[in-house]
């Protein structure tokens, strides 16, 4: 079974910065894609950014130029550096991993973290 542990959320003023981190643990051989999604109250969950094992990254238009996603030097970790935060970035941010291969033939190819709250005050 794969477990995702997120950290780094919090309260920040508009224009400020936060860094989110996510670590995947378990009997993992490889993870194809690691990413972050967010869900604001009353809205659907949306993609923020994702990065492949080959370090190819993709971003939502709303965060391009402000957020940077990277896979960490420690295996199976991913970080999201968020700069110039805006009140509309307020949401619960979820770590997501896809294309997961583990030692178990019964494991799921996709997992979600429990979510971490990011609140940006104006």
DSSP file (Angstrom, degrees, kcal/mol; ACC not computed):
  #  RESIDUE AA STRUCTURE BP1 BP2  ACC     N-H-->O    O-->H-N    N-H-->O    O-->H-N    TCO  KAPPA ALPHA  PHI   PSI    X-CA   Y-CA   Z-CA
    1    1 A X              0   0    0      0, 0.0     2,-0.4     0, 0.0    26,-0.3   0.000 360.0 360.0 360.0 139.8    0.0    0.0    0.0
    2    2 A X        -     0   0    0     24,-0.1     2,-0.4    25,-0.1    24,-0.2  -0.815 360.0-163.6-100.7 135.4    1.3    3.5   -0.9
    3    3 A X  E     -A   25   0A   0     22,-2.5    22,-2.7    -2,-0.4     2,-0.5  -0.960   3.6-157.6-119.8 135.2    1.0    6.4    1.6
    4    4 A X  E     -A   24   0A   0     -2,-0.4     2,-0.5   108,-0.3   110,-0.4  -0.949   5.7-167.6-112.1 128.8    1.3   10.1    0.7
    5    5 A X  E     -A   23   0A   0     18,-2.2    18,-2.1    -2,-0.5     2,-0.3  -0.968   7.6-165.9-119.2 120.5    2.3   12.6    3.4
    6    6 A X  E     +A   22   0A   0     -2,-0.5     2,-0.3    16,-0.2    16,-0.2  -0.705  11.4 167.8-103.7 153.8    1.9   16.3    2.6
    7    7 A X  E     +A   21   0A   0     14,-2.2    14,-2.7    -2,-0.3   109,-0.1  -0.983  40.6  64.5-154.7 161.6    3.3   19.2    4.4
    8    8 A X        +     0   0    0     -2,-0.3    11,-0.4     1,-0.3    14,-0.0   0.372  58.9 132.4 108.7  -4.2    3.8   23.0    4.1
    9    9 A X        +     0   0    0     12,-0.1     2,-0.3     9,-0.1    -1,-0.3  -0.159  24.8 116.4 -70.8 174.6    0.4   24.5    3.9
   10   10 A X  E     -d  118   0B   0    107,-1.2   109,-2.8   106,-0.1     2,-0.4  -0.988  60.6 -50.1 159.9-165.3   -0.7   27.5    5.9
   11   11 A X  E     +d  119   0B   0     -2,-0.3     2,-0.3   107,-0.2   109,-0.2  -0.887  51.7 163.9-108.4 132.7   -1.8   31.1    6.0
   12   12 A X  E     -d  120   0B   0    107,-2.5   109,-2.5    -2,-0.4     2,-0.1  -0.986  35.4-110.5-145.7 152.6    0.0   33.7    4.0
   13   13 A X  E >   -d  121   0B   0     -2,-0.3     3,-2.3   107,-0.2    72,-0.2  -0.476  52.1 -80.8 -79.7 156.1   -0.7   37.2    2.8
   14   14 A X  T 3  S+     0   0    0    107,-2.5    72,-0.2     1,-0.3    -1,-0.1  -0.289 120.8  29.7 -54.9 137.2   -1.2   38.0   -0.8
   15   15 A X  T 3  S+     0   0    0     70,-3.2    69,-0.6     1,-0.3    -1,-0.3   0.258  99.9 115.4  92.8 -11.9    2.2   38.3   -2.6
   16   16 A X    <   -     0   0    0     -3,-2.3    69,-2.4    69,-0.2     2,-0.3  -0.076  58.2-121.2 -83.2-174.2    3.8   35.8   -0.2
   17   17 A X        +     0   0    0     66,-0.2     2,-0.3    67,-0.2    66,-0.2  -0.936  21.4 179.5-132.6 151.0    5.2   32.4   -0.8
   18   18 A X  E     - B   0  82A   0     64,-2.2    64,-3.2    -2,-0.3     2,-0.5  -0.977  16.0-146.1-143.5 155.5    4.7   28.9    0.4
   19   19 A X  E     - B   0  81A   0    -11,-0.4     2,-0.4    -2,-0.3    62,-0.2  -0.986  11.7-161.5-126.7 123.0    6.3   25.5   -0.3
   20   20 A X  E     - B   0  80A   0     60,-2.6    60,-2.6    -2,-0.5     2,-0.4  -0.803   7.9-168.3-100.4 143.2    4.4   22.3   -0.3
   21   21 A X  E     -AB   7  79A   0    -14,-2.7   -14,-2.2    -2,-0.4     2,-0.4  -0.963   6.5-171.2-130.9 150.3    6.1   18.9   -0.1
   22   22 A X  E     -AB   6  78A   0     56,-2.1    56,-2.3    -2,-0.4     2,-0.5  -0.993   2.5-167.2-142.4 131.9    4.8   15.4   -0.6
   23   23 A X  E     -AB   5  77A   0    -18,-2.1   -18,-2.2    -2,-0.4     2,-0.5  -0.981   8.6-153.1-122.6 128.7    6.5   12.1    0.1
   24   24 A X  E     -A    4   0A   0     52,-2.8     2,-0.3    -2,-0.5   -20,-0.2  -0.851  18.0-178.3-100.0 132.8    5.3    8.8   -1.1
   25   25 A X  E     +A    3   0A   0    -22,-2.7   -22,-2.5    -2,-0.5     2,-0.3  -0.901  29.2  78.2-130.4 160.4    6.2    5.7    0.9
   26   26 A X  S    S-     0   0    0     -2,-0.3     2,-2.2   -24,-0.2   -24,-0.1  -0.815  96.0 -39.6 133.3-175.1    5.6    2.0    0.5
   27   27 A X  S    S+     0   0    0    -26,-0.3    76,-1.7    -2,-0.3     2,-0.5  -0.487  79.1 168.3 -84.4  72.6    7.0   -0.8   -1.6
   28   28 A X  E     +E  102   0B   0     -2,-2.2    74,-0.3    74,-0.2     3,-0.1  -0.739  29.7 178.3 -97.4 128.4    7.4    1.4   -4.6
   29   29 A X  E    S-     0   0B   0     72,-3.6     2,-0.3    -2,-0.5    73,-0.2   0.866  72.4 -22.9 -85.1 -47.7    9.3    0.5   -7.7
   30   30 A X  E     -E  101   0B   0     71,-1.6    71,-2.5    46,-0.0     2,-0.4  -0.993  46.6-146.2-161.6 158.0    8.5    3.6   -9.7
   31   31 A X  E     -E  100   0B   0     -2,-0.3    69,-0.2    69,-0.2    68,-0.2  -0.997   7.3-164.4-130.4 125.6    6.1    6.5  -10.1
   32   32 A X  E    S+     0   0B   0     66,-1.1    21,-1.6    67,-0.8     2,-0.4   0.954  73.7  16.9 -76.0 -50.1    5.4    7.9  -13.5
   33   33 A X  E     -EF  98  52B   0     65,-2.2    65,-2.7    19,-0.2     2,-0.4  -0.981  57.7-173.0-131.9 135.3    3.8   11.2  -12.6
   34   34 A X  E     +EF  97  51B   0     17,-2.6    17,-3.0    -2,-0.4     2,-0.3  -0.979  24.8 151.0-122.5 139.1    3.6   13.3   -9.4
   35   35 A X  E     -EF  96  50B   0     61,-2.9    61,-2.7    -2,-0.4     2,-0.4  -0.930  38.0-116.3-156.7 177.8    1.4   16.3   -9.1
   36   36 A X  E     -EF  95  49B   0     13,-3.2    12,-2.8    -2,-0.3    13,-1.7  -0.987  22.6-178.7-127.5 136.3   -0.7   18.7   -7.1
   37   37 A X  E     -EF  94  47B   0     57,-2.7    57,-3.1    -2,-0.4     2,-0.3  -0.836  10.1-155.7-121.3 163.7   -4.4   19.4   -7.4
   38   38 A X  E     -EF  93  46B   0      8,-2.5     8,-2.9    -2,-0.3     2,-0.4  -0.988   7.7-161.8-142.0 154.2   -6.5   21.9   -5.5
   39   39 A X  E     -E   92   0B   0     53,-2.1    53,-2.2    -2,-0.3     2,-0.2  -0.952   7.3-163.0-139.2 116.8  -10.1   22.3   -4.5
   40   40 A X    >   -     0   0    0      4,-0.4     3,-2.3    -2,-0.4    51,-0.1  -0.600  45.8 -75.3 -91.0 158.0  -11.6   25.5   -3.3
   41   41 A X  T 3  S+     0   0    0      1,-0.3    -1,-0.1    -2,-0.2     3,-0.1  -0.287 119.0   6.9 -55.7 129.2  -15.0   25.6   -1.5
   42   42 A X  T 3  S+     0   0    0      1,-0.3     2,-0.3    -3,-0.1    -1,-0.3   0.522 113.5 100.1  78.2   5.0  -17.8   25.0   -3.9
   43   43 A X  S <  S-     0   0    0     -3,-2.3    -1,-0.3     1,-0.0     2,-0.1  -0.823  75.2-102.7-122.6 161.8  -15.5   24.3   -6.8
   44   44 A X        -     0   0    0     -2,-0.3    -4,-0.4     1,-0.1     2,-0.2  -0.423  46.0 -93.5 -77.2 156.1  -14.3   21.1   -8.5
   45   45 A X        -     0   0    0     -6,-0.2     2,-0.3    -2,-0.1    -6,-0.2  -0.492  51.1-168.1 -66.8 136.9  -10.9   19.8   -7.9
   46   46 A X  E     -F   38   0B   0     -8,-2.9    -8,-2.5    -2,-0.2     2,-0.2  -0.939  25.1-102.3-132.5 152.5   -8.4   21.1  -10.5
   47   47 A X  E     +F   37   0B   0     -2,-0.3   -10,-0.3   -10,-0.2     3,-0.1  -0.510  31.9 174.8 -70.0 134.8   -4.9   20.4  -11.7
   48   48 A X  E     -     0   0B   0    -12,-2.8    12,-2.5     1,-0.4     2,-0.3   0.786  63.7 -31.9-101.3 -54.2   -2.3   22.8  -10.4
   49   49 A X  E     -FG  36  59B   0    -13,-1.7   -13,-3.2    10,-0.2    -1,-0.4  -0.977  52.7-168.1-163.5 152.9    0.9   21.2  -11.7
   50   50 A X  E     -FG  35  58B   0      8,-2.1     8,-2.3    -2,-0.3     2,-0.4  -0.984   4.3-160.6-144.7 157.6    2.4   17.8  -12.5
   51   51 A X  E     -FG  34  57B   0    -17,-3.0   -17,-2.6    -2,-0.3     6,-0.2  -1.000  13.2-139.6-140.3 137.0    5.8   16.5  -13.3
   52   52 A X  E >   -F   33   0B   0      4,-2.3     3,-2.2    -2,-0.4   -19,-0.2  -0.349  35.4 -99.4 -88.4 172.2    6.8   13.2  -14.9
   53   53 A X  T 3  S+     0   0    0    -21,-1.6   -20,-0.1     1,-0.3    -1,-0.1   0.803 126.3  58.0 -60.5 -27.8    9.7   10.9  -14.1
   54   54 A X  T 3  S-     0   0    0    -22,-0.2    -1,-0.3     2,-0.1     3,-0.1   0.271 121.3-110.0 -86.0  11.4   11.6   12.6  -16.9
   55   55 A X    <   +     0   0    0     -3,-2.2     2,-0.5     1,-0.3    -2,-0.1   0.655  67.4 149.2  70.4  18.5   11.1   16.0  -15.2
   56   56 A X        -     0   0    0      2,-0.0    -4,-2.3     1,-0.0     2,-0.3  -0.751  30.5-160.4 -81.9 125.9    8.6   17.2  -17.9
   57   57 A X  E     -G   51   0B   0     -2,-0.5     2,-0.3    -6,-0.2    -6,-0.2  -0.779  15.7-169.6-113.8 152.1    6.3   19.7  -16.1
   58   58 A X  E     -G   50   0B   0     -8,-2.3    -8,-2.1    -2,-0.3     2,-0.3  -0.994   9.5-167.0-137.9 143.1    2.8   21.0  -16.9
   59   59 A X  E     -G   49   0B   0     -2,-0.3   -10,-0.2   -10,-0.2     2,-0.2  -0.933  27.8-107.5-131.9 150.6    1.0   23.8  -15.2
   60   60 A X    >>  -     0   0    0    -12,-2.5     3,-1.7    -2,-0.3     4,-1.0  -0.511  37.9-118.6 -66.5 145.8   -2.5   25.3  -15.0
   61   61 A X  G >4 S+     0   0    0      1,-0.3     3,-0.5     2,-0.2    -1,-0.1   0.850 111.3  62.9 -57.0 -34.5   -2.6   28.6  -16.8
   62   62 A X  G 34 S+     0   0    0      1,-0.2    -1,-0.3     3,-0.0   -14,-0.0   0.672 111.3  35.5 -67.9 -16.7   -3.5   30.4  -13.6
   63   63 A X  G X> S+     0   0    0     -3,-1.7     3,-2.3   -15,-0.2     4,-2.3   0.473  82.1 126.4-116.5  -4.1   -0.3   29.5  -11.9
   64   64 A X  T << S+     0   0    0     -4,-1.0     4,-0.1    -3,-0.5    -3,-0.0  -0.305  81.2  16.3 -58.4 134.3    2.2   29.6  -14.7
   65   65 A X  T 34 S+     0   0    0      2,-0.4    -1,-0.3     1,-0.1     3,-0.1   0.279 125.6  59.4  86.1 -11.5    5.1   31.9  -13.9
   66   66 A X  T <4 S+     0   0    0     -3,-2.3    17,-2.0     1,-0.2     2,-0.3   0.694  98.4  51.8-116.1 -34.2    4.3   31.8  -10.2
   67   67 A X  E  <  -C   82   0A   0     -4,-2.3    -2,-0.4    15,-0.2     2,-0.4  -0.810  59.3-166.1-109.6 147.6    4.5   28.1   -9.2
   68   68 A X  E     -C   81   0A   0     13,-2.4    13,-3.1    -2,-0.3     2,-0.4  -0.989   4.1-161.2-134.3 126.1    7.3   25.6   -9.7
   69   69 A X  E     +C   80   0A   0     -2,-0.4     2,-0.3    11,-0.2    11,-0.2  -0.832  16.4 168.7-104.9 143.7    6.9   21.9   -9.3
   70   70 A X  E     -C   79   0A   0      9,-2.1     9,-2.9    -2,-0.4     2,-0.4  -0.993  35.3-122.7-153.1 146.0    9.9   19.6   -8.9
   71   71 A X  E     -C   78   0A   0     -2,-0.3     7,-0.3     7,-0.2     4,-0.1  -0.770  44.1-118.5 -87.4 134.4   10.7   16.1   -8.0
   72   72 A X        -     0   0    0      5,-1.8     5,-0.3    -2,-0.4     4,-0.2  -0.098  12.9-114.0 -74.7 167.5   13.0   16.0   -5.1
   73   73 A X  S    S+     0   0    0      2,-0.1     2,-0.4     3,-0.1    -1,-0.1   0.809 104.4  77.9 -67.1 -29.8   16.5   14.6   -4.7
   74   74 A X  S >  S-     0   0    0      1,-0.1     3,-0.9     2,-0.0    -2,-0.2  -0.697 103.1-102.8 -78.9 131.9   15.0   12.1   -2.3
   75   75 A X  T 3  S+     0   0    0     -2,-0.4   -51,-0.1     1,-0.2     3,-0.1  -0.212  98.8  14.8 -60.4 142.3   13.2    9.4   -4.4
   76   76 A X  T 3  S+     0   0    0      1,-0.2   -52,-2.8    -4,-0.2     2,-0.3   0.824  97.1 120.3  65.0  35.3    9.4    9.6   -4.6
   77   77 A X  E <   -B   23   0A   0     -3,-0.9    -5,-1.8    -5,-0.3     2,-0.3  -0.943  38.4-172.8-124.5 152.5    9.1   13.2   -3.3
   78   78 A X  E     -BC  22  71A   0    -56,-2.3   -56,-2.1    -2,-0.3     2,-0.3  -0.998   3.3-163.2-143.9 143.4    7.6   16.2   -5.0
   79   79 A X  E     -BC  21  70A   0     -9,-2.9    -9,-2.1    -2,-0.3     2,-0.5  -0.913   8.9-154.6-126.8 154.1    7.5   19.9   -4.1
   80   80 A X  E     -BC  20  69A   0    -60,-2.6   -60,-2.6    -2,-0.3     2,-0.6  -0.946   8.4-159.3-129.6 110.3    5.5   22.8   -5.2
   81   81 A X  E     -BC  19  68A   0    -13,-3.1   -13,-2.4    -2,-0.5     2,-0.6  -0.808  12.1-165.9 -89.5 120.2    7.1   26.2   -4.7
   82   82 A X  E     +BC  18  67A   0    -64,-3.2   -64,-2.2    -2,-0.6     2,-0.3  -0.935  10.5 175.4-116.1 116.1    4.3   28.9   -4.8
   83   83 A X        +     0   0    0    -17,-2.0   -66,-0.2    -2,-0.6   -67,-0.2  -0.771  59.5  20.4-116.5 161.0    5.3   32.5   -5.2
   84   84 A X  S    S-     0   0    0    -69,-0.6    -1,-0.2    -2,-0.3   -67,-0.2   0.911  84.7-159.9  49.2  49.5    3.2   35.7   -5.5
   85   85 A X        -     0   0    0    -69,-2.4   -70,-3.2    -3,-0.2     2,-0.3  -0.247   6.8-156.3 -65.0 147.4    0.2   34.0   -4.0
   86   86 A X    >   -     0   0    0    -72,-0.2     3,-2.3   -71,-0.1     4,-0.3  -0.843  30.7-110.0-121.4 156.6   -3.2   35.4   -4.6
   87   87 A X  G >  S+     0   0    0     -2,-0.3     3,-1.8     1,-0.3    33,-0.4   0.844 117.4  62.9 -55.5 -32.5   -6.4   35.1   -2.6
   88   88 A X  G 3  S+     0   0    0      1,-0.3    -1,-0.3   -48,-0.0   -48,-0.0   0.557  89.0  69.5 -72.5  -5.7   -7.8   33.0   -5.4
   89   89 A X  G <  S+     0   0    0     -3,-2.3    -1,-0.3    31,-0.0     2,-0.2   0.534  71.1 120.5 -83.2  -7.1   -5.1   30.4   -4.7
   90   90 A X    <   +     0   0    0     -3,-1.8     2,-0.3    -4,-0.3    29,-0.2  -0.405  40.7 105.8 -61.4 124.9   -6.9   29.6   -1.4
   91   91 A X  E    S- H   0 118B   0     27,-2.0    27,-2.7    -2,-0.2     2,-0.6  -0.968  76.1 -78.8-178.6 171.6   -7.8   25.9   -1.5
   92   92 A X  E     -EH  39 117B   0    -53,-2.2   -53,-2.1    -2,-0.3     2,-0.5  -0.867  47.9-146.9 -89.4 126.9   -7.0   22.5   -0.1
   93   93 A X  E     -EH  38 116B   0     23,-3.1    23,-2.1    -2,-0.6     2,-0.4  -0.838  12.2-162.1-102.4 130.9   -4.1   21.2   -2.1
   94   94 A X  E     -E   37   0B   0    -57,-3.1   -57,-2.7    -2,-0.5     2,-0.3  -0.926  13.3-137.0-116.9 132.3   -3.8   17.5   -2.8
   95   95 A X  E     -E   36   0B   0     -2,-0.4    18,-2.5   -59,-0.2     2,-0.4  -0.667  26.0-170.7 -81.0 141.2   -0.7   15.5   -3.8
   96   96 A X  E     -EI  35 112B   0    -61,-2.7   -61,-2.9    -2,-0.3     2,-0.4  -0.998  10.9-169.6-136.8 138.3   -1.4   12.9   -6.5
   97   97 A X  E     -EI  34 111B   0     14,-2.2    14,-2.1    -2,-0.4     2,-0.3  -0.991   9.0-176.7-128.3 140.1    0.7   10.1   -7.9
   98   98 A X  E     +EI  33 110B   0    -65,-2.7   -65,-2.2    -2,-0.4   -66,-1.1  -0.920  59.6  35.7-134.0 157.7    0.0    8.1  -11.1
   99   99 A X  E    S+     0   0B   0     10,-0.9   -67,-0.8    -2,-0.3     2,-0.4   0.922  76.2 176.6  67.3  42.9    1.6    5.2  -12.9
  100  100 A X  E     -E   31   0B   0      9,-1.7     2,-0.5   -69,-0.2   -69,-0.2  -0.678  15.0-170.1 -87.9 130.7    2.6    3.7   -9.6
  101  101 A X  E     +E   30   0B   0    -71,-2.5   -72,-3.6    -2,-0.4   -71,-1.6  -0.984  14.4 167.3-119.5 125.3    4.3    0.3   -9.7
  102  102 A X  E     -E   28   0B   0     -2,-0.5   -74,-0.2     2,-0.4     5,-0.0  -0.628  52.0 -94.8-124.4-175.8    4.8   -1.5   -6.4
  103  103 A X  S    S+     0   0    0    -76,-1.7     2,-0.4    -2,-0.2   -75,-0.1   0.657 102.8  81.6 -75.1 -15.4    5.8   -5.0   -5.2
  104  104 A X    >   -     0   0    0    -77,-0.3     3,-1.0     1,-0.1    -2,-0.4  -0.775  68.0-152.1 -96.2 133.1    2.1   -5.9   -4.9
  105  105 A X  T 3  S+     0   0    0     -2,-0.4    -1,-0.1     1,-0.2    -2,-0.0   0.571  96.9  57.7 -73.8  -6.9    0.1   -7.0   -8.0
  106  106 A X  T 3  S+     0   0    0      2,-0.1    -1,-0.2     0, 0.0     2,-0.0   0.402  78.6 115.3-104.4   1.5   -3.0   -5.6   -6.2
  107  107 A X    <   -     0   0    0     -3,-1.0     2,-0.2     1,-0.1    -5,-0.1  -0.346  69.0-109.8 -74.1 155.0   -1.9   -2.0   -5.7
  108  108 A X        -     0   0    0      1,-0.1    -1,-0.1     2,-0.1  -106,-0.1  -0.503  12.9-135.0 -79.0 149.5   -3.6    0.9   -7.3
  109  109 A X  S    S+     0   0    0     -2,-0.2    -9,-1.7   -10,-0.1   -10,-0.9   0.552  89.3  47.9 -79.9  -5.4   -1.9    2.8  -10.1
  110  110 A X  E     +I   98   0B   0    -12,-0.2     2,-0.3   -11,-0.2   -12,-0.2  -0.995  62.4 179.2-139.8 141.6   -3.0    6.1   -8.5
  111  111 A X  E     -I   97   0B   0    -14,-2.1   -14,-2.2    -2,-0.4     2,-0.3  -0.976  11.5-151.5-140.7 153.6   -3.0    7.6   -5.0
  112  112 A X  E     -I   96   0B   0     -2,-0.3  -108,-0.3   -16,-0.2   -16,-0.2  -0.937  15.1-129.5-123.5 146.6   -4.1   10.8   -3.3
  113  113 A X        -     0   0    0    -18,-2.5  -108,-0.1    -2,-0.3     3,-0.1  -0.288  32.5-105.2 -81.0 177.3   -2.8   12.6   -0.2
  114  114 A X        -     0   0    0   -110,-0.4   -20,-0.1     1,-0.1    -1,-0.1   0.641  63.2-111.9 -81.8 -14.2   -5.1   13.8    2.6
  115  115 A X        -     0   0    0      1,-0.1     2,-0.4   -20,-0.1   -21,-0.2   0.141  20.4-131.8  97.9 146.4   -4.8   17.4    1.5
  116  116 A X  E     - H   0  93B   0    -23,-2.1   -23,-3.1  -109,-0.1     2,-0.3  -1.000  23.1-120.0-136.4 135.1   -3.2   20.5    3.1
  117  117 A X  E     - H   0  92B   0     -2,-0.4  -107,-1.2   -25,-0.2     2,-0.5  -0.551  23.2-172.2 -80.7 131.9   -4.9   23.8    3.5
  118  118 A X  E     -dH  10  91B   0    -27,-2.7   -27,-2.0    -2,-0.3     2,-0.5  -0.991   6.1-176.5-119.7 122.9   -3.5   26.9    1.8
  119  119 A X  E     -d   11   0B   0   -109,-2.8  -107,-2.5    -2,-0.5     2,-0.6  -0.979   7.1-167.8-123.9 125.1   -5.1   30.2    2.7
  120  120 A X  E     -d   12   0B   0     -2,-0.5     2,-0.3   -33,-0.4  -107,-0.2  -0.948  11.0-153.6-114.9 117.6   -4.1   33.5    1.1
  121  121 A X  E      d   13   0B   0   -109,-2.5  -107,-2.5    -2,-0.6   -34,-0.1  -0.633 360.0 360.0 -91.7 148.4   -5.4   36.7    2.8
  122  122 A X              0   0    0     -2,-0.3    -1,-0.1  -109,-0.2  -109,-0.1   0.450 360.0 360.0 -89.4 360.0   -5.9   39.9    0.8
